[in-house]
């Protein structure tokens, strides 16, 4: 039997801190997010998603990217995603504890679509995740999960 339910594109959360990971999961559950949440626990895992997308896995709806990551830092992940033919179109929201002007400027300079400083208070974090859900999952019109043939820079395209 074929399901009439639409396939919900995942949100890729790149987060190494187990407390922040749990907080994010609980906040999205409380806001009744229907999109699956995929997790990369360091920058190397985040970069490994590039090969998965090249192999045909659907692109995420949005990437929530921490900056302070082990193995490969978040700014390098951001730069590599923006250099990649498939990943360059995926919206990337930096969700980090850093409110440093230099981090904000660098993230936007490297192609971030948004920069959010993680609130410490759970209720405020719940508000942030509700806004992420509203804008990035419901209102924003993302590019296709599978870019069509003919998209410049994509292997096999004209």
C-alpha positions in Angstrom: 0.0 0.0 0.0 1.3 3.4 -0.9 1.2 6.0 1.8 -0.5 9.4 1.0 1.6 11.0 3.7 4.1 13.4 2.3 7.8 12.6 3.0 9.0 15.1 5.6 12.5 16.3 4.9 14.9 16.0 7.8 16.5 18.8 9.8 20.2 18.2 10.2 21.4 19.2 13.6 25.2 19.5 13.9 25.8 19.6 17.7 28.5 18.0 19.9 27.2 19.0 23.3 25.0 16.2 24.7 23.1 18.7 26.9 22.3 21.0 24.0 21.4 18.1 21.8 18.9 16.8 24.4 17.6 20.3 24.9 17.1 20.8 21.2 15.3 17.4 20.8 13.0 18.1 23.8 12.2 21.6 22.5 11.4 20.3 19.0 9.3 17.5 20.5 7.4 20.0 22.6 6.7 22.2 19.6 5.5 19.1 17.8 8.0 19.2 14.9 7.0 16.6 12.4 10.2 16.6 10.4 12.8 14.0 11.5 15.9 15.3 13.2 19.2 13.9 12.0 22.3 14.5 14.1 26.0 14.9 13.3 28.0 15.1 16.6 31.1 16.7 15.2 32.3 18.5 12.1 33.7 15.3 10.5 30.2 13.7 10.7 28.7 16.8 9.3 31.0 16.6 6.3 30.3 12.9 5.8 26.7 13.9 4.9 28.1 15.3 1.6 28.8 11.8 0.3 25.4 10.7 1.5 23.7 13.4 -0.5 25.9 12.7 -3.6 24.6 9.0 -3.3 21.0 10.2 -3.6 19.8 10.8 0.0 17.5 13.8 0.1 19.0 17.1 1.2 17.8 18.3 4.6 15.2 21.0 4.8 17.7 23.1 6.9 21.0 22.6 8.8 21.3 23.8 12.3 25.0 24.3 12.8 27.0 24.8 16.0 30.3 26.6 15.6 32.4 25.1 18.3 32.8 21.5 17.1 35.4 18.8 17.6 37.4 17.5 14.6 36.3 20.2 12.1 35.0 23.5 13.4 31.6 24.8 12.3 32.9 27.6 10.2 34.9 25.1 8.1 31.8 22.9 7.8 29.8 26.0 6.6 32.5 26.9 4.0 32.7 23.3 2.7 28.9 23.1 2.4 28.8 26.3 0.5 31.5 25.1 -1.9 29.7 21.8 -2.6 27.4 21.7 -5.7 24.5 20.0 -3.8 24.8 21.4 -0.3 25.3 25.1 -1.3 21.6 25.5 -1.7 20.6 24.1 1.7 19.6 26.8 4.2 22.1 26.9 7.1 21.2 28.4 10.5 24.1 28.9 12.8 22.7 27.9 16.3 25.5 28.5 18.7 26.4 29.9 22.2 28.9 32.4 20.7 27.6 36.0 20.5 31.1 37.2 19.4 30.9 39.8 16.6 33.8 38.1 14.7 31.9 34.8 14.7 28.7 36.4 13.5 30.5 38.3 10.7 32.5 35.3 9.7 29.4 33.0 9.6 27.5 35.5 7.4 30.6 36.0 5.2 30.9 32.3 4.7 27.2 32.0 3.6 25.1 31.4 6.7 21.4 32.2 6.2 20.8 33.0 9.8 22.7 33.3 13.1 21.0 32.5 16.4 22.6 32.6 19.8 21.3 29.7 21.9 19.3 30.9 24.9 20.3 29.3 28.2 16.8 29.2 29.6 14.6 26.3 28.4 11.5 28.4 27.9 13.4 30.9 25.7 15.0 28.0 23.8 11.5 26.6 23.2 10.5 30.0 21.7 13.6 29.8 19.4 12.8 26.3 18.2 9.2 27.3 17.6 10.4 30.2 15.5 12.8 27.9 13.6 10.0 25.5 13.0 7.6 28.2 11.8 10.0 29.9 9.5 12.3 27.2 8.2 9.9 24.2 8.2 6.6 25.9 7.3 7.0 29.3 5.6 10.3 29.1 3.8 10.3 27.6 0.3 13.5 25.5 0.1 15.1 24.1 -3.0 14.3 20.6 -4.1 15.5 17.7 -2.0 16.9 16.3 -5.2 18.2 19.0 -7.5 17.0 18.5 -11.1 19.3 17.7 -14.0 20.7 20.9 -15.6 21.5 22.6 -12.3 24.9 24.3 -12.8 27.7 22.8 -10.7 25.9 19.5 -10.1 27.6 16.4 -11.4 25.7 14.9 -14.4 24.1 18.3 -15.2 24.6 20.4 -18.2 
